[in-house]
Amino acid sequence: MFKLIKYELRGNFLTILGIFIAIIIGNLLLIPKRADWATEAITGFSVILSIVAITIIFISSLNLMSKYLHNDSGYLLFTLPQSGTKIILSRIITALIQINLVIIVASLGIYLATGVSFSFSFLDYITIKGIRVGIALYLCLNIYLLTFIYFCMIMGKVALRNKRVGKIGSFILFILLTLGMLWLESKLRGIFPQSLSVNYSTFFKDIVLRSENVTFIPINISNLIFEFLTFAAFFKGSTYMIDNKLDL
């Protein structure tokens, strides 16, 4: 699996390098504007540049999977003695590495453009457990989204063999499934309103609690179970189709 990750990072190296260069050049061009523009304006432009860069690398990660599914390069990947599980895991890990590298460079680019040192004072308001949970949630949300999108892409390829129709079908499937899951979650909340009450102080320190009226964070149990089951279904469905249904 690690060879797959290395291969995919190498295959997308020029795209990543190009994004890095664009971020650096874009922020360097903002430096001379410090004398004329407010810090907020420079920060705003730098943040917009960062969002565009992150969006591009995210789309690039998806486009690489699309090439595997619809172009000749897929023969090399899907004919390797690798299971569908390893292929999907390698795609998710590679995408996460790429996205987070761009986020790091984009953050440095904001510092470069504004000349304002990063402030980590917000950590004074968050507990160690809160930081860990925040990182875990960030990773879980990204993994869930990538798995969901890859499932739609693979399903489009399997159900609709035609390259162009398959891509459009994947997009339509993504929209329909998203709307369907949102509707189901709202219905589940109405039928099963039971929630877990997580103490606010688990994540935030007393200095925040004194200025907030919220004591507990409600987490709907039915929605939590639903999201876990849908993730398992998307992941297992993707690996099953790669192993048994994918016709290149």
N, C-alpha and C positions, 0 to 999 in steps of 0.2 A: 504493500500500500504506500509506503514511504517513497518508493521509486516512482509511483504514479504522481505523488505530490510534487516531487522534484521535476518530473517530466512536464507537468502542467505549469509549474512556476516558470520553467525555462521557456515554454511555449508562449507565455504571456509576458515575458520579460520586457520586450520592447514597448508594449503598452504601458506597463508599470513605470518604466524609465521615462517615457514620454510624459506621463502624468506628473511625475516628480519634477521634471524640467519645467513644465508649464506652471506648476505651483510656485516654484522658486522664481522664475522670470516674472510672473504676474505680481508677486509680492515685492520683488525688487523694483518694479516700475511704480509701485505705490510709495516707496520710500521718499522720493523727491517731493511728494505731495504733502508731506508732514507740515511744511511751512505754510501751506495755503488751506489745507483741509483740517477739519476737526478730527480728533482721534476716533470719535464714534463713526465718522464717515469712512475713514480708512479701514477700521475694524469691520464695518459692514461689507465693504467691497471684498475684503480678504475672506470673510466668512462665506460670502456668496461663491467666491472662487473655490473654496474648500468643499462646499456642498456640491458644486458642479463636478469637481474631481472625484468625490466619493460616489456620486451617481454614475459617472462614466465607468469607474472600476467595477461597480456593482453590475452594470449592464454588460460589461466586458466578460465578467465571470459567467453570466448567463449565456452570453453569445458563444463562449467556448463550448459549453455543453450542447448548444444548438448545432454547432459545427460537427461535434461528435455524432449527433443523432442524424443529421441530414446530409453531411458531406462525406467524402471518401476517407477522411481522417478517422472516422468512427470505426472503420474496419480494423485499424491498428489497436485501438483501445479495447473494443468489445470482443475481439478475438484473442486477447491475452488470457492466460490462465488465472484470471482474477474474478472473484465472485461479485455479484451485483452490490453486495454490502460494502465491499472494499472500494468499489468504484464510486458509489455515492458518498461514502465517508471521505474519500480523497478529494472529491469535488467540493464538499462542504468545508473541509479543513483548508484547502487551497484558497477558496473564496474568502474565508475568514482572515487568513494571513494577508492576502492582498488588500482587503478593505481596511484592516487595522494598520497596515504599513502606510497607506495613503492618509488615514486619519492622523497618524503621528507626524508625517511630513507636513500635512496641512496645518496642524497645530503649531509646528515650528515656523511655518510660513506666516501665520498670523503674528507671532512674536517678532519675526523679521520685519514685517511691514509696519507694525505699530511702535516697535521699540519698547513696548511695555512688558515688564517681567510678568511671568505667570504667577498668579496668586492661588495658593492652596489653602487659603484661610477657611474655605467652605468645609474642609476636613475637620475643623474645630466643632462643627455642628453634627457630624455623623459618627456613629460608633463603628468599631472595626467590623462588627457583624453586618452593619448596614452597608459598608463598602463591599464586603464579600457578596452579600445578597444582590447588590446593585450590579456587580460584575457578572454574577451568575445569571441574572435576569437578562442582561444585555446579550450574553452569549446564547441563552435559550431562545430569545426572540429572533436572533439572527439565524440560528440553526433551524428553527421552526419555519421561518419564512423561506429560506433556501430549499429546505426539503419539500415544502409545499409547491414552490415554483418548479423544481426539478420533476416532481410527480406530474404536474400538468404538462410539462414539456414532453416527458416520456409517454404519457397517455395519448397526447396528440399524435406522436409518431406512430404508436402502436395502432390506434384506432383509425387514423387517417394517413395512409401511406404516402400520399402526395406531399412533396416538400413544402410548397407554398400553403396548401390547405391545412397541412399538419401544424404549421406555425400559427396560422390564424385560429385554428381549432384549439390550440393550447392556450392562447390568450383568452378566447371566449370561455373555455373551461375554467380558467383562473378567476375570471369575473363572476361566473355563475356559482362556483364553489364558495367564493368569498362571501357573496350575498347570502347564499344558503346557510353557511355556517353562522353568520351574524344573526340571521333570523332564528336559527335553531337555538343559539345561545340566549337570545332574548326570551324565547319561549321556555327554555329550561329554567331561567331565573324566575319566571312567573310561576312555574309548577313546583320547583324546588328552591325556595328562597333561602334555605339554610346556608349560613356563612361561617367561615372561620374568622375569629376576631384576633388579629395579631396586634400586640401592644405596640403603640407608636414608639415607645422608649427603646424598643429592640433595635431600631434603626437610627434614631435621632437622640441627641443629648439633651439634657435638661434645659439648656439655654433656648432651644427651639420649642420645647414642650411648654414653656412658660408663656410663649407668645402665640400658641395655637390652642384652638378649642377641641381639636380632634384627639381622642385618647386611643382609639382602636382603629385599625385598618381592616375593613370587611373584605373577605375573599370568598366569593361564591363557590361552594363545593362542587355543584353540578357542572359549572363552567370549567373548573379546574380539571375535573375528570374528563370532560368532553375534549378539552384541548390536548390532554395527554393521549387519549385514545385516537384522536384524529392524527396527531403526530406519528404515533405508532403505525396507523393505517397507511399514511402517506409514505413513510420510510419503507415499510414492508412491501407495499404495493410497487414502489419504484424498483426495489431490489428484485422482486419476483418477475416483473416485466423485463428487466434487463437479462435475467437468467433464462427466462422461458419464452417470452413473447416478442422480443425485439428482432425485427427482420431488417437487416441492413441490405 
